Amino acid sequence: MVHAFVMVKTDAGKAEATVDAAREVAAIVEAHIVAGDYDVIAEVDTEEVYDVLHTASTELQGLDGVAETKTYISLD
């Protein structure tokens, strides 16, 4: 199992809609609006690292209002 965190910057005023849409993505187990450099943090669980890539680069980046993502793979 691969566990990752994807930080998401959204367009202005899009954080709530983005977190709601992210929670509908199958590989995302949790998503939260946060304060700081990013607007949303999504927690991802997949079988393979390539599935994390697909989730971040296709499913999350394809959501309306997503401006940028940064992915961190958990090492523990």
N, C-alpha and C positions, 0 to 999 in steps of 0.2 A: 504494500500500500504506500502511495506517495501522498504526503500531506504538504500543502502549500498555502501561502497567504498572498493574495493579489490586492495591491493597493490601487485605488481607482480615483483619478481626478475627473470631476464632472464639469460640464458647462454650468454656468450660473443658474441657480434655481432648479437644477435637475437631480440633486442628490436623492430626494425621496423617491422619485419615479425610478431612478437607477437601482437603488437598493431593493425596491419591490420586484423589479424585473430580474435582478441578479438572484434573488431567492427562489425564482422559478427554474433556474438552470440546474439540471440534475446533479452535476458534480459539486455544486456549492452546498456545503452543509450549514454554513452560517454567513450572514452578511450584515454589516452594521455601518451606520453613518457615524463618522468620527470627526473630531476637531484636529486640525494640524495641516500638514502639507498636502494630505490626501483627504478626500471627502467620504470614501467608502472603503472598508476592508472586507474582503470576501475570503472565507476559509474553504479550501478545496481539498477533497479526498478523491483520488483516482487510483487505478491499478498500475499505470505506467506514467513515466515522466512526460511522454509524448501526449498523453491525455490532458495533463496540466497545460501544456503548450496550446492544445486545441481549445481548452476552456478559456484561457486568457486571451489568446490572439484572435479567436473566431467568435466565441459565444459572448464574452464580456465586451471586447472591443466593438462588437457589432451592435451593442445596445445603443439606443438613442440617448444622446447626452454624454456619452463617455468620451473624454478628451485624451486621456493617457492612462496607461497601466504600468505597474512595476510588480514583478513576481518574485517571491522569495520561497524557495523550497526548504522545508524543514529538514534538519539533519539529525534530529533525535526521534 
